[in-house]
Amino acid sequence: MTHEYARVETPAAGLRLHLNENTSGCSTAVIEALRRITREEAAFYPDYSAAIAACARHLHVGETQLLLTNGLDEGILAASIAALRGGGETNPFEAIVVVPAFDMYAACADAAGGRVIEVRQSDDFGFPLRAVLDAISPRTRIVFLTNPNNPTGLIVPREAILAIADAAPGATIFLDEAYADFSGTTLIGDTALSARPNIVIGRTFAKAYGLAGLRIGALVAAPERLSPLRRVVPPYSLNAVAAQALPAALADTSHYASYLAQARESKALLYRALDRLGVRYWNSDASFVLAKFGEDSRRVIDGLRVRGIYVRDRSTDHGCAGCVRITTGVLEHTRRCVTAIEEVMCDAR
C-alpha cells in the first residue's frame, strides 16, 4: 500500500476554513520587515543567525536544540528519512501512525521507504495507548503523535507520550505540536525530556502567526537526535524572506495574543450553534472543530461552498464518517460560517 498527501483545493477567493490557516493574515510587522529586504539579500544565500536566535529565545531552548525547516512538512520528511532509510525493501523499518492523523506522516514514511503501521484511536477518539505499545516492534523506527490531534483537536495525555518514548528507546517519537499555541500544552521545557532524548518536537508558525505561505517550521530535540536530521535538511531550505519574517512575527506579541483570543471565542460561538442544531462535535484544544453532520455532511459542505465558504470533509478518515472540520480563527469569519450552516441545515429540514 502506498500513501500520498490528499491535496485539496486552494481557492483564490472565498473564506478558507478548510486548511487551518490563520485567516486574519500575518502581523503588519512581518510585512514591514519584508519591505526592508534589499536587492542584495534577495540575491545572496540567506543568513539564519537572527531567525535561529529569535526562535530559540521564543521556545526557551538552546540553539543546538533547534532546527529550522521549510514548513513543518520538511521536518516530518527529514525525521522520516533519518529514521527509516536503510531498512531494505523486503523487510523495511516501520513507522507507527495513530489514525485519524495528518496525511503527511504516512506519506513521508512511505516516501522514505518505511512500512506504515496504522493504530486506530478507540471509539470517540480516546487515545489508544495500549494498542500503540503493542504495535511497537524491533523494526519500529519512528512513532508519529499529534498534540492536540488533527483532525479531532483532542489532547494526548502527557503520560501516554512518555510511556511510548520509554517503550521504544531506539525509535524517534515525533511529537507534532502544530497547534500547541492554542492548547497551551507543550513538552518543550518539560523535565521528563532529559531522560527521553528520542522525542523530537515539531512546531509551525503557519497557524497562530499566519506564516503558512512563507513555510517556516522548527524541530526541537536533543542535539544528538537532531544531528542525523541536519544531514537530511538542505543547507538553505529556508528562504531569505522566511528568515527575515520570523523574528518580526515572534516579536509582535499583540497580534499573536489577539488571534488566540479570537480563536477561543470562535470555538465557543461554533459550539453554541452546533448545540442549537443538534450536531455532535468534539471539544477542541486546537484552532478548529470536528463536527459530525452525518448524512447532512455533503449537503453542508456543498451548501457552504456555494456561499463561498470552504470547510474540510474528513469523512474518509478512520472514525470520521460524516465529519467536517471547520477552522475557528477570526470571529467574524466564524459568524459567517455559522450563519451559512444554519441556512443550509434549516433549508434541508
NORHUSUL-V604924 format. One record per residue. RES is the residue in one small letter. SS is DSSP state (A for helix, B for strand, O for the rest). D_CENTER is the distance of its C-alpha to the mean C-alpha in whole Angstrom. Layout:
res={RES RES}
ss={SS SS}
d_center={D_CENTER D_CENTER}
This chain:
res={m t h e y a r v e t p a a g l r l h l n e n t s g c s t a v i e a l r r i t r e e a a f y p d y s a a i a a c a r h l h v g e t q l l l t n g l d e g i l a a s i a a l r g g g e t n p f e a i v v v p a f d m y a a c a d a a g g r v i e v r q s d d f g f p l r a v l d a i s p r t r i v f l t n p n n p t g l i v p r e a i l a i a d a a p g a t i f l d e a y a d f s g t t l i g d t a l s a r p n i v i g r t f a k a y g l a g l r i g a l v a a p e r l s p l r r v v p p y s l n a v a a q a l p a a l a d t s h y a s y l a q a r e s k a l l y r a l d r l g v r y w n s d a s f v l a k f g e d s r r v i d g l r v r g i y v r d r s t d h g c a g c v r i t t g v l e h t r r c v t a i e e v m c d a r}
ss={O O O O O O O O O O O O O O B B O O O O O O O O O O O A A A A A A A A O O O A A A A A O O O O O A A A A A A A A A A A O O O A A A B B B B O A A A A A A A A A A A A A A O O O O O O O O O B B B B B B O O O A A A A A A A A A O O O B B B B B B O O A A A O O O A A A A A A A O O O O B B B B B B B O O O O O O O O O O O A A A A A A A A A A O O O O B B B B B O O O A A A A O O O O O O O A A A A A O O O B B B B B B O O O O O O O A A A O O B B B B O O A A A A A A A A O O O O O O O O O A A A A A A A A A A A A O A A A A A A A A A A A A A A A A A A A A A A A A A O O B B O O O O O O B B B B B O A A A A A A A A A A A A A O O B B O B B O O O O O O O O O B B B B B O O O A A A A A A A A A A A A A A A A A A O}
d_center={24 22 18 17 14 15 15 16 18 18 21 22 24 23 20 17 15 13 10 9 10 13 16 18 18 18 20 24 24 22 24 27 26 25 29 30 29 32 34 34 30 29 32 31 28 26 26 23 25 24 21 21 23 21 18 20 21 19 17 20 20 23 22 23 20 18 17 15 14 14 10 8 9 12 11 10 14 16 15 16 19 20 20 21 24 27 27 29 30 32 30 26 24 22 18 17 14 14 14 13 10 7 10 10 11 14 15 14 16 19 19 20 23 21 22 19 20 18 19 19 18 21 23 21 18 19 18 20 21 24 23 20 23 26 23 24 26 28 26 23 21 17 15 12 10 7 9 9 8 7 9 12 10 13 13 14 17 18 21 19 17 20 22 20 20 24 24 23 24 24 21 18 15 12 10 6 6 4 6 9 11 12 12 14 14 13 15 16 20 20 24 23 21 24 25 22 22 20 17 14 11 8 8 7 10 9 8 11 13 13 13 11 14 15 13 12 10 12 13 15 17 21 23 24 21 20 23 22 19 21 23 21 19 22 24 23 19 18 21 23 22 18 20 22 20 18 21 22 18 18 22 22 21 23 20 17 19 20 17 16 19 19 16 18 21 19 18 21 23 21 22 26 26 24 27 30 29 29 25 23 20 18 17 14 12 9 10 11 14 15 19 21 24 25 28 27 24 25 27 25 22 25 27 24 24 28 27 25 22 19 17 15 17 15 19 19 16 18 19 18 21 22 19 17 14 15 13 15 15 18 21 23 21 20 24 25 22 24 28 27 26 29 31 30 30 33 35 34 36}
